[in-house]
Amino acid sequence: MTEANKIRWQCRRGLLELDLILERFNQHHLDGLEPGQLQCLQELLAFSDNDLLDLVMGRAAAPDRRYNYVLQLLRTA
């Protein structure tokens, strides 16, 4: 299984809103991410559904500045 396929599998979440955002993100941005950005995405996917949705929606601040680029892509997906 490729790294991108693993990430796609991790993007299957319990919140419909988050599923829709992650699906669009995968279609538009996943294949263009650099290794460090993929690592940030994987770390973000380790958050609980509600916490991740809060980060993506801008209702919570990113715990680390290095997540900002991936979060911005998620917000525009």
N, C-alpha and C positions, 0 to 999 in steps of 0.2 A: 504494500500500500504506500503510495507516495505521500510526501508531507502535506501537499495540498488536499489530498483525499482525507487524510486524518483530520485536518482542520475543518473541512466541510462536514465531516461526521460530528465534530465537537460543536458545530454551529447549530445542530438540531437541539432546540431548547424547549422549555415548557411554556413560554409566553409567546403568544401569536405575534405580538408587536415586534418582539426581538427576533423571532424567526424571519419575519418579513424583511427587517433591516439587514440581518446577516445574509439572507439569500441574495438581496440586491448587491450587497457589498462583495460577496463571492463572485457574482457575475461580472462586476465592473472593475474590481480592484485586486482580488486575491492573486491572480497570476502575475501581477506587476510588482508585488512587494519584494523588497530586498530581505536577505536573511535576518537582519536585526529587527526589521519591521514584522516579519513572521513570528519571531520570538515574542515581541510585544503583544501581538494578536493572541498567541497561545496563552500568554500570561493573563490577558484580559478575559479570555474564555474560561479561565479557572475561577472567576468571580461567580457568585450566585446570580441567577437570572435577574432578580430585582436590583441588585447592586450594579450589574452590567448595564441594565436599561437606564438606571439613573445616570451613570457615566456618559452613556451615548446621548441621552437627552439633555445633558448639561445641567442636571439637577444636583450633581455631586462633582466635586473637583477630583481630577485625576490624582491618584496617590503618588505618581511619579511623572515628571515632565516628559520622559521619553515615550509615554503613551499618547501624548497629544496628537502626533501626526496620524496615527491609526484611528484615534477617536474622531478626528476631523473627517477622515475618509468615511468612517461609519456614519457620521452625521449627514454627509452629503450623498450617501448611497441611495 
